[in-house]
């Protein structure tokens, strides 16, 4: 046995302090003469000798002085299968590091020789149980039985048998008398009698827990009797302990012996220490010392009787005092009574085998036993059985004893999810069980498993994590989110599943407050820029074609604006809400852009409101969608109020107000999501978007093919002037690398100097009111539907005002929709600079492989209308070689 002595290392005497464990308060009950105490592990510490020697504590606890120099190899040759460890390092690290074979021992240091299996083992104050047995001398019979129990406990391993950790034997002297004490260190357990009182279970829950515990003990006894041919000899309530996960385990192996049924001629006792067993627990043949009958009986005859005694003590709630009390069956459940009577049969050969008791007893057929049994053999189940089980588990857990669910089922569930044996629906059950824990317990028992699950490649697991992120997101620390969670979550932005992309987007509302500014500016905003771009797969497959995702991207930006630094807000918000959201063909996206502007009104100064926000919002007051129009009017009123207050402060001589111009108004509340992918609805069920001052979520958005095509048919035509070209750069293509350009966080992209859709658009220097007013009037006067006969007159009217480039206009593109009819587009004079392609060609079909001749080539031929059928026209162009 390993003597693991700390007291010797410290230079003190022997005794309980010789163990590398702290011995705490003892329990009130224990088997036999043993004392069962609580304890914790502790690290050894060093004792430096002021001599030219090193101190070695060998595997038997002997303290030896060894002259140096000497290597670890020489010591390990004397102690096979052992390693050498420096005690000073054990103290610092809390672990047992191993010395190299050629490493020399240092003068004055203390070294520990430990079994190789203990190498790198961590002693960090974890709880343990310590059993101690004392005797007056080394030849005491109780000590001999205790040594037998230590040997058996070390060699017999089973899930339902107490786990052995360490043992030692110490001798102390008190004057002329000596005292020998045996210590056994095991996993932390508690006597069953005390645990039952602590749980306080009643009625059905008590019977279910007892059934599960008896089932475990019956399996342990069956393992000893049938598989190992061993006889425990003392199965009773005192020989059962309970672990921290509420598992019942068998111990007290002092009487355990081999079953020698083959030597029937032998007359000596088969159990060497049977005198330790109380008379009330002995069957008739054992009380009479009829060993011949015992050897002729099955190996389970003695322990089956002991199981009957355990059942009586368990249900009666009292300790068995005499054998006759076993006849009182009033407290025994009716479903267990037949098996109980067979266990206590007067004929040893007719006693029930514990294996059959565990397999066939009706008493063990209950929800708790079946649930735990299913979890323990989960790897043997197919996917259909797993899926069915985990879908029922949340409701089933509410019917089971709460403490058993939290201490037994929850760890099993977390382990199965972590190692991949559980199906995705198990995550719902895990979070529901976790909600019954305190915040501290949730952080230690559930959160580590959730963090590891984010690295899973199972799409169903990832969807489940994102759907329930509001249940555990607040418990995640900022460091864990930034370093472990976000790198895995962000892969969902580029997933092929639109549902996963939308859930990833919505999860950012919970995760963004915990992200660093470097992560937000350098990574998150780039993904959001891609999601907000209005584009189609054949133009740029990297951006999102789902209108609901574009809408929710705008909503997310409005909600996380307060977590952006000032420079990023200046660069991103206005461009994201005006250049993109307000020009989106999807009406809920335009409405979300307006409400996002209102919710972030305190982030803009008066110059930005007057020159960049109001001109874009005013145009939407004539939007085809009534809900967008009403929101536009509300936004105009709000921003005009800000400008008016700025005007009043300026007149009053308030230099502070005049300088800042940012007057926060109530209404910076969180915007609700526009859900369409995860919550489908009919078009008729759509309701207007919630206002900025309301907490009602945004209306469901239906991303059907018809709605997308309807939005496409009202693609606005941009009307701008040549003066705008010099003052305002045109937005770049949606396929740019960074949606908002070079962000102000020190991270420069390769093409960071290129302007893009979210880059900061410089305000006009001394803007001239006439051209801007002309642009707005032109957009307002554009009819919703245009008869074919009016094309010439409208062309003449518009060509007078269109004298500036139309690519860089800030609001012309969203001023009014084009006609819904399939009439030919307006003709422009050859002198005007316009796009070469049809404005709807990018939506209806891919661009032709060859480029059409510019309009300037047709000078002198008059206004030539565009082809009415795009598909046929493309084929003719290709075939003609144009």
N, C-alpha and C positions, 0 to 999 in steps of 0.2 A: 504493500500500500504506500501511497505517496504521502509523505509527511511534509507539509507545506508550511514551514514554521517562520512566522514573522518575528516572534519574540526573540528567537535566537539571533536573527539578523540584527536586531536592535540592541542586543546585548543584555536583554532582560531574562527573567526566568521563564519556565514553561507554564502551561496552563491554557485556559481558553484563549488568551491573547496570542497563542502560537499559530492560530489559524489566520490566513489572509482575509478574514471576514469579520465584520462587526456583528457580534451576537446581541440581539435585542431582547424584547420581552418574550417570555415563554407563553405558549397557549395553555389554557386550563386543562386540556385533555390530550393524552397521547397513549400509544399502545404500550402495554407492559411497563417496564421500568425506564423507558426512554423519556427524555424531555424534548419536546418539540418547541423550538424557538424561532422567532423571526430573525432575519439577518440581511446584511448587504455585503457585497464584495468590496475590497479595498486593495490599494496598491502597496507593495513592499517599499521600504525605504532603506537607505544605506547607512552603514556604520564604518567609518574610515579608521583603519588601524594605523597607528603611528610607527609601524615597523616595515621592514623590507619583505613583507609577505602579503599574500592575498587570502581572503577568506572564501571558502567554498561551502555552500549548504547543499549536501548531496540529496539524492532522491528519497533517502530515509530520514531526513531531518538532522543528520549529523553535521556538526560545525567543525570544519577542518581548516587548518592553517597550511598553506602550500607556499613554498619558496618560489619566487619568480627569478628569471623568466621561465614561463611555461605557456604552451599554446592550448587552445580549446580542444584540439584534436587529442592530445594526451589525456585530457579529462574524459572526453566522450568514449575513449577506448575502454575505460574502467566502468562506464555506465552506458551499455548498449541501448539504442533506441531513445537516448536522451540528448538534450542540447544544453548549451551554456548561455546564460543571459546575465547581463550586468544589471544589478539591482538599481543603480542610479538611474538608468534609462527606464526601468519599470516605473519608478516613482514619477518621472517627468511625463512620460507618454501615456501611462495607464495601461500599457500593453506589455507583452513579453517578447522583446526583440531577440533575435538569435545572433550569436557571434559567428564570424567566419571561422572556418576550420584552422586556418593558419594565423589567426589573430592571437596576439599574446595578451595575457592577463596583466593588469596594471598593479603597481604596488599600492597597498592599503585599500583596494576596492573590495567589494563584496559581490560574489557571483552566486547565481542560483542554478542548480541542475534540475531541469524539469523534463517531463516526457515530451517527445516530439509532437504529440497531439496537442500540447498546450502552447506551442509556439504561436506567437502573434495573437494569443487570446487576450481579450480586453477586460480589464478589471476596472470598472467605471462606476461603482456604487450601485450596480443593478441588484434588485432584491433576490434573495435566496431563502431557503429554509435550512436550518441546522438542527440535526438530531444528535443528542449527546447521551451517553450511557456511562455511568461511573461504577467502579468497583474498588474494594479495599485492597485487592492484590491482583496480579496478572493472571492468576489461576482461578479467579472467580468464575462460577458457572454462567452467570449472566453475561460476563464479558466474553466468554467462549461462544455463547449463542449470538452475541452481538457481532463478533467477528464473522460468524457464519452468515449473518444477515448482510453484512457489508460485502462479503464475497459474492453472495447470490445476486445482490442488487447491482453490482458492477457488471456481472456477466449476462444477466437476463434482460433483454431489451424488447419492449413492446409498447405500442402507443398508449395502452391502458395501464401500464405499470410505471411507477414513479421513476423519473429520470435522475440518474446518479451523476453528480459532478465531481466531488472530491471526498476524501476521507483522511483521517489522521488519528493517531493514538498518542496521548500525552500522559506523562507521569509527573505528579506534583508531590512535594514533600512538605509535611507540616510537623516539624520536630522529628520525632522518631517514626512517625507513621507516613505511609505513602498512599497515594490515590491515583488510580489509572482511569483515564477518561477516553472514550472513543467518540469521535466526531464524524458525522456523515453530512455532507453538504449536497443538497438536491435543488431542483427547481422550486420556485416559491409556491407553497401549497398551504392549505388550511384544513384543520380537522373537519370532517363532514358534519359532525354534530353541531359545531359552531357555525358553519356556513348555512345550514338549514335555518337556524334561528335568525341569522343576518338577513337572509332572503325574504323570509316571512311569506312564502307562497301559500295559497289556499285553493281548495276545490280542484277544478280541472287543471289549472296551471301547475299546481303542486303534483298531481298525479302524472302529468306529462313530463315534468322534470325528473321525478323519481323513476319513471319508466326509462327515460334516456340514461340516467346514471346506472341503474341496475343492468341495463343492456351492456354498458361498457364494462362493468365488473364481471358479468357473466362471460364476456369474451376474453377477459384477462384470465379468469379461472380456467376456461376451456383451453386457452393457449398453454397454460402450465400443465394441465392434466393430460390433454390429448396429444399435444405436439411435443412437449418437452418431457413427458412422463415424470413430472414433478408433483409433489403434494405440498400445498401451502400449509395446511394444517391449522390455520387460525383465522379463517375468514369471518369477520364480524364488523360491526360499525366502527370500531376503533382502528381497524386496519385499512380504512378508506379515507383518502384525503382528496381535496378539491383544488384544482389549479386556478390561476387568474382568469382563464377562459371558461370556468365552471365545469371543466371535465372532471369526472371521477376517476381516481387512479388507486391501484392496489399497492400496498407496501407491507412493512412488518414481516420480513422474510427470515426472522431468526429461527423459526421452526422448520423452514422449508427443507425438504429432503427428497432424494430420488425414490421412485416407487420400484421396489424390488420384488415384484410379484412373481418373478421366475424362480426365486429361491424360497419355495413354499416350506421346505424343511427347516428353515431358520426360525428360531423361536425368540430371538432378541427383538427389541423394539425397532420398528422401522423408522420412527421419528426420534432422533437422538435427544431433542430438546422438547419433547411433548409435555414435560412437566411445567413448561411455561404457560400452557393453554389452560384457561379457566375451566373448572368442572362443568359450568353451565353450558359451555360451547362444545363439549365433547359428545360425540354420538355414543350409543350404548356399547358397541364393541371396543371403542377406544377407552371408555371409562373402565372396562373390565380388562384392559390390556390384552385383548384377544387378537394378537398380531397375526396369528395363522388365518383367522377369518378375514382380517383386513387385507392380507396378501392375496387371498382368493377372490376378493371383491374387485370391482372395476377401479381404475385409478382415481375416478372422480367421486367415489363414495364419501370420503371424509369432507372434501370441499363442497360437495352438494349440500351436505348437512349444514355447513357453515353459511352457505348462501341462504338457506332457510332462516337461520338465526339473524342474518343481516336484514332480511325482509321484515321479520317480526319487529326488530328494534327500530327500523325505519318508519313503519306505519304506526306503531304503538307510541312512538315518541319517548320511550323509556329504555333504559339499559336492561338487558336480560340478566336476571338474578338467579334463576333456577330453570332447569330443563322443562319442568312441567308447565311453565308459562307459554311454551310454544303451542299448546293445545288451544289457546284462546285466539280464535280467528275472527273476532268481531271487527277488528280494524283492517283486515286484509281485503283488498278489492275483490269483487266477485270474479272478475275476469282473470285474476291471478291466483285465486284460491286453489283450483285443481293442480296447478304446477307447484304451488307452495306445499301442498300435502304430499306430492310425489317426491319433492326434495327431502322431506323429513320422514321418509318411509323407514319403518323399523328394520326392514331387510336391506342391507347395503347393496345387494345386487339389483334391487328394484328401484333404486334412487334415480332420479332424472338426471341425465347428462346435461351439464351446463351449456354445451353446444346446442342441444335441442331446445333448451330453454330460450336461448337468444334468437334462434331461428324461427321457432314455431309458436311461441307464446302469443296469445291473443292480446295480452296486456301491452305489448310493445307496438301494437298497431295504432299509432296516433300521429298527428300532424307534426309534432316537434321531432320525433324520432325519424320520420320519413324525410323531413326537410333537411335535417343535418346529415342523414345518410346519403341523400342525393348530392349534397354539396361535397361530401368527402370522396365520392366516386365520380365526380363531375367529368373527369377525362374519359370515362368509359361510355358516356352518353353521346348520342348523335345530336346534330344541330337542331332537329325538330323538337326533341325532348328538352334541350336546353332553352330554346326560345319559348316554349310553352311554360316551362317552370318559372323562368325569370319574369314573364309577364304576369304571372299570378303571385309572385313573391311579395310585391308591395302590400297587397291586401292581406296576404297570409301573415305577414310579419306583425300586423296589428293585432292578430288573434293569439300570438304566442307570448310567453312571459317576456316583458320588456328587457329585463336585465340579461336574460339568456340571448336575446336577439343582439344586444349591443356588445356583449362580451364574447359570444361564440359565433353567431352568424355573421356579424359585421366583419370580423377579421378574416373569416373564410371567404366572404364575398370579395373583400378588397384584394386578397391574395389571388383569387381566381381571375379577377379582372387584370391584375398587374402582370400575370404570367400568361394571359391569353386564352385560358380555358373557358372563360365565361363569355356569353353572347352580349351583344350591345344593350338589350333591354335590362341587363343586370345593373347598368349605371343608374337607372331610375330608382331601383331598389336601394342601391348604395347611398344615394343622396337623401332618400327618404329616411333611412335608418340614421344617417348622419345628422339629420335635422333634430333628432332626439338627444343629441349630445350637447354638452356645453361647448362654448367657443374654443376653450383650451383643448378639450378632448378631440374636437373636430379637426383642429390644426395638426394634431399628432397622429390620429388614427385614419383619417379620411383624406386630408389634403395631400400628403405625399403620394398616395396612389393616383389621385386626379392629375397631379403634375406629370407623373410618368405616363399617363394615358395620352397626353397631348402629343407624344412622340409616336403614337400608334398610326399605322398605315390603313387601318380599318376605317372606311368612310362612315360606316354606321356609328362607330364609337365617336368619331370626330363630330358628327352631327349631334349626337346626344350630349356631348360636352358643351357645345355652343348653345344648344337649346336651353340648357339649365345653368348657364354661366351666372345668371343673376342670383342663384342659390349659394354659390360659393365664391364668387368673384371678390366680394369684400374681404374675405379671409386671406386672399393671396397678398403677399408682401410685394412691394414695388420691385425689389431685387429679383424675386422669383419670376414676376411677370416679364420684366425686361430681359432677363437672361435665359429663362427656361421655357416660358409659356409662349411669348410673342413670336419667337423664331419659328415655332411649329404652327401656330395659328395663322400666320401671315401667308402660308402656302395655300390656304383656302381661297385667297383672292384670285388665283390663277387656275382654280379647279374647273373642270369641265361641267360640273353640276351647278346649275344656277341657284338651287336651294342652298348648297354649301357656301357659295359666294355671298349670298344674302345674309346667311347666319354669321359668317365671318365678319361682314360689315357691321351687323348689329352688335356683335360682341365687343367691338371697339369702344362702344359707349361705356362699357364697364372697365375695359383694360386701359384705355387711353389716359385716364387720370394717373395711372401708375407707371406710365412710360416716361423715360427721360426725354428731354428736349432733343437730344441727338437722334434718338430713335424716331420720334415724331416727325422731325424735319427731314431726316435723311432717308426714312423708309416709308412710314405710314402715309405721308402726304403724296408720295409718288404713286402708291397703289390707289388711293382715293382719286387722284387725277385721272387715272386710266378708267376707273369705274364711272366717272361722271361724263365722259366724252360721249357725244351723240355720234354714233358711227354704225357701220354695218359690216358684217363679217368679211365680205369680199373686199372691203376697202382696207380694214385693219383688224385682223383677228385677235389682237391683243387687248382691245378695248371691249366694253360690255355693251351688248345690244339689248339687254333687258331694260325697258323703261322704268320698271319698279325699282331696280337696283340703282339706276341713275337718280331717281327721286330720293331714295333713302340715303344715298351718298351726300346729297345736299343737306338733308335733315341732320345727318351725323356731323357734318362740318359746323352747322349752326349750334349743335349741342356741345361740341368739344372746343369751340372757339376760345373759351376762357382758359384752356390749358395750353394754348399757343403763346409764344412770346410775342411781344409787340411788333417786332420786325416781320415775323411770319404772318401775323394777322393783317398787317398793312399790305403785304404782297399777295396774299392768297384770297381773302374773303370776298372782296368786291369782285375780283375777276371770276371767282367760282360761282358767285350768285348772279352776276349780271351777264357776263360774257357767255356763260354756259347755261346756267339754270333757267334764266329768263328767256333764253332763245331756244329752249328745248321744244321739240314738236309734241311732247307728251304734256297735256295740260296740268296734271297733278305735279309734274316736275316744275313747271313754271310757278304754280301756286306755292310749292315748297320753297322755291327761291325767294319769293316775296316774303314769306313768313320768316325765313332764315335772316333776311336783311333786317326785318323788324326786331327779331330776337337779339340781334347783335348790333343794334343801333348805337350803343354806347362805345363801340369800337371805331367809329368814323368821326372825322372832324367835319366842320361845316363845308369846307371846300370840296371834300369828297362827296358829301351829300348833294350839294348843289350842282356839281359838274359831272358826276359819274353815276349817282344812284337815282336821283329824281328823273333825269331824262330817260333812263331805261324803264323805270316803273310807270311813268306817265303813259307811255305808249301802250301798256297793257290795260289801260282803262277802256280800250276798245277791243280787247281780246275776244275772240269768238266764244270762249267759255265764260259763262256767267260767274262761276265761282272765282275764277282768276280775276275777273273785272272787279268783283266786290273786294277781294283782298288787295288789289292794286289801289282802289280808292282809300282803303284803310291805311295802307302804307304811305300814300301821298299825304294824307292828313297828318300822320305821325311825323314824317320827315319835315313837312312844312312847319309843323309846330316847333321842331328843333331849330330850324332856320329862323323862325320868327323870334324865338327866345334869344337867339344869338344877335339878331338885329336890335332887340330891345336892350340887351346888355351893352352892345356897342354904342348905342345912342346915349346910354346912361354913363358911359365912360368906364365901364368895367373892363380893364385891360386883361384880367385873368380869363374871363369868359370869352373875350374877343380872340384871345390867343389860342385857346384850346378848341372851342367850338363844340366839344363833345358833351352833350347834356343827356345823361342816362335817364331813360324813361322806364316805367314799369312795363314789363312785357318780355324780359329776357328769360322767360321760362323755357324749360326743355320742350322741344318739339316732339310730337308723337310720330311713330313709324308709319310709313305707307306700306302696308303688307299686301303682297300679291302672290308670292311664290309659296310661302309656307301656309298661307290662309287664303285659299281660292274663294272667289265670290262671283256672282253674276254681275254683268254690267249695270243692271237695274238697281243693284244693292249699293252702288257707290254713293257716298255722301261727301259733302265738301270737306276740305282740309280744315283741321282745327286752327283756330286763331292763335296768335302769339301769346295771348293772355290766358289761354285755356290749356288745361292739362289733358283734354280728351285726345286720344291718339288720332293720327291721320287716318283718312278713310282708306278702305281696302282698294287697292289698285289692281285692275285686271290686265295682265300682260298677255292678252290673246292676240292672235294674228290679225284679227279684224281691227282691233284698237290700234295696233301699230301702223297698219296701212292707212287708217283714217288720219292718224297724226301725220303720216308722211305726205298725204295729199294736200296738207295746208302748209307746206314748207314756205316760209316767208322769203321775199326777195329783198336783198339789202339795197338800200338807197343811200348813197353818201356823196360827198363832194371832194374835189381835188384838194382843198385846203386841209381836210382831215388826214390826208396821207402824210403830210409833213409833221403834224402834231401828234397823231395817234398811230402807233404801229399795229398792223393787222395781226390777229391771232394766228398762231402757227397751226399746222395740221394736227388733228387729234392724235396722230401716231408719234408725237414727239417723245423723247426719252423721259423727260421730267415735266409733269403737267404744269408745274408752277415755276419752272426755271430754276435758277441758282438760288437756293434758300440760304438764309442768313444764319448758318450754323457752322461755317467753316468747311463744309463738305462741297467741293466743286466737282461737277460732272464734266465729262469730256467736252460736251457741247453745251456747257452751262451758259455761254454767252449768247445763245440763240434765244430769241423771244418765243414764247409759247402761250397757250390759251390762258394760263393762270398767272403769267408774268405780270408784273405791275405795269399798267397802262398809264403813262404820264398824263396828267390833266392838261387841258388846253391853256396855253398862255394867252391871256386876254382874249378869250373866245368872242368871236363876232356873233351877235345874236341873230343876224339876218340869215346866214346859211343854216344855222342849227334850227331856227324856226321854220325855215323852208323845208328841211328834211322831215321834221315832225308833221308839218301840214301835208306833205306829199304822202307820208305813210298813213295818215288819218283819212285822206281823201281816196285812198285806193279802195275800190268796191270789193265786197266779199265775193260776189260772182259777177263776171263780166260777159255780157252777150257778145257773140262773135262779131256782130256788125259794128260794135263800138270800138274795136281795136284801133282803128286809124286815128279817131279823135283823141282817144286816151294816149296814144303814142305821141301825138303832137303836143299834148299838154305836158306829158312827163319829160319829154326831151328838152323842153325849155329849162326845167329845173335841174336835170341831172347833168351837171357839169363837173362833178368830182368823182374820184375813184370810189367804187362801191365795195371794195374788199375790206376796208378798215373802219367802216361805220360802226359806232357803238350800239346804236339802238335801231337802225333801219331794218335789221334782219328780223326783228320781232315786232315791228310796228303793226303789221296786218298780214293775214294769211292770203295766199294766192287763191284764185277761184277753184272750187271743187270740180268744175266741169272739165272736160277733156279738150277744151278749145285750144287753139294754137297760142303759143306765148306771144307776148308783145314784141313787135319788131323795133329794133333800135337803129338809129342812123349809123352809117358806116364810120362816121367820125368819132363815135363814142367808144370808149374802151370798156368792153364787157368780157365775160367769160366765154370761152369758145364752145363749151358743152352746154347741153340742155340742163336747166336747173334741177330737173327731176330724174335725169338719166342715171345718177348714182344710186338712186333708190329702186328704180324699176328694173334695171339690168346692168351687168358689168360694162365698163367703158370699152369702146371698140379698140381693137388692136392697132389700128392706124388712126391718125389724127385728122379730123376734118379741116378743110381749108378755113383760114380765118375770114371773118366777115369783111375785112378790108380788101380781100381778093375779089369780092363781088361788087366793088365800087363801080357805079355807073349802071348797074343792073337793077337798081331799085331795092326795096325792102323785100327780101326773100324769106317767107315763113319757114319755120322748122318743120321737120317731118312729123306727121301726126302719130305714126306707129313706130315706136322706138325699135322693137324687135326686128321687124322686117327691114327697117332702114339700116340697121347694123349689118344684116346679112348682105344687103345690096352693096354697102360700102366695102365690105371685105372682098366680095366677089369681083367688084369692079377695080380693086387695087388702089382705092383712094387712101 
